[in-house]
Each structure stands twice: as C-alpha cells, then as structure tokens.
C-alpha cells in the first residue's frame, strides 16, 4: 500500500512526499477545509500539480502571489490577483529541478 509520511505536532500536521520511486507513495493527497480543498497530484514525469479550489469565489477575501526577493525588488510591492473575488481555482505545476530533496521547502 502506498503511504505518505504524516507528522503531527500539538497544532499542525505535515504530509511529506519525497518522490522516491523505491518507496511507494500515494499519487494524490487532498486536504479539505470549509470552503474548498487543496490537492497535490504526482504526474507520470515526476512533477506535481498543486491545486487550490474554492467552493464559491465569493468566499475569497484576499489573495496574493509571493515572488523571489529579486522579483519583489523589481515589482516594488506584492501585486494582488486581478478579480480575486472571481477566482475559483489556482494551480501550479512544480518539478524537482533541485538536485536534492529539501524537506523544508
């Protein structure tokens, strides 16, 4: 059975996917919360799609995209998402271009 590493503390839970084919992991993890869910899905090429979906865009009360320090200097301030109250889903596809697994990333 594929298992993810789940770590609990007094006020948090962490689910760790290492992407090591020698240790089977679930292909998808879902975190449900009132108003939406987060989904992490591994692709066949080893990359991951991370999705955040809300039940109703009217529940989105604020939004932002954080950039690298260099980009932040260029932008001057963190831009708000246009029409944030109409956003239903945001997704990023992430590959492991780093040569090692960083559990703190």
Residue pairs with C-beta under 8 A, 6 or more apart in sequence:
1 24
2 24
2 25
2 26
2 27
3 24
3 25
3 26
4 15
4 16
4 17
4 25
4 26
4 29
5 15
5 16
5 17
5 18
6 13
6 14
6 15
6 16
7 13
7 14
7 16
15 29
15 31
16 103
17 25
17 29
17 40
17 42
17 48
18 25
18 101
19 25
19 42
19 46
19 96
19 101
25 42
27 41
27 42
28 39
28 40
28 41
28 42
29 39
29 40
30 37
30 38
30 39
30 40
31 37
31 38
31 39
35 54
35 55
35 56
35 59
36 52
36 53
36 54
36 55
36 59
37 52
37 53
38 50
38 51
38 52
39 49
39 50
39 51
39 53
40 48
40 49
40 50
40 51
41 48
41 49
41 51
42 48
43 49
43 93
45 95
46 95
46 96
47 93
47 94
47 95
47 96
48 93
48 94
48 95
49 91
49 92
49 93
49 94
50 91
50 92
50 93
50 94
51 89
51 90
51 91
52 89
52 90
52 91
53 88
53 89
54 60
54 87
54 88
54 89
57 85
57 86
57 87
57 88
58 85
60 84
60 85
60 87
62 80
62 84
63 80
63 81
63 84
63 87
64 78
64 79
64 80
64 81
65 78
65 79
65 81
66 72
66 78
67 75
67 78
72 78
81 87
98 105
